[in-house]
Amino acid sequence: MPTLFRLLTVIAVIVGIVYGGMFALATYVEPNIGEISVRVPPDRINR
């Protein structure tokens, strides 16, 4: 069973790193809020 325990430990560490990275991104990174306007040519509207 030492191999199974080692595998589960490695998977748990990887999941913890991914979760920590997602938490850090959600907490410390602020999105840019702004108005976006895109011009649509008239010939593409009437298809």
C-alpha positions in Angstrom: 0.0 0.0 0.0 2.9 2.5 0.2 2.6 3.1 -3.6 -1.1 3.8 -3.4 -0.5 6.2 -0.5 2.2 8.0 -2.4 0.0 8.3 -5.5 -2.9 9.7 -3.4 -0.5 12.1 -1.7 0.8 13.4 -5.0 -2.7 13.8 -6.4 -3.8 15.7 -3.3 -0.8 18.0 -3.6 -1.5 18.7 -7.2 -5.2 19.4 -6.5 -4.2 21.7 -3.6 -1.8 23.7 -5.9 -4.5 24.1 -8.5 -7.1 25.1 -5.9 -4.7 27.6 -4.4 -4.0 29.1 -7.8 -7.7 29.4 -8.6 -8.3 31.0 -5.2 -5.5 33.4 -5.6 -6.7 34.5 -9.1 -10.3 34.9 -7.9 -9.1 36.9 -4.9 -6.3 39.1 -6.1 -7.0 39.8 -9.8 -9.5 42.5 -10.6 -11.2 42.4 -14.0 -11.2 45.4 -16.3 -14.7 46.8 -16.5 -15.4 48.8 -19.5 -17.8 49.4 -22.3 -17.3 47.4 -25.5 -18.8 48.4 -28.8 -18.5 46.5 -32.0 -19.7 47.8 -35.4 -21.6 45.3 -37.4 -21.8 45.9 -41.2 -25.4 46.3 -42.5 -25.0 43.5 -45.0 -24.4 41.0 -42.2 -27.7 42.0 -40.3 -30.2 41.0 -43.1 -29.0 37.4 -43.7 
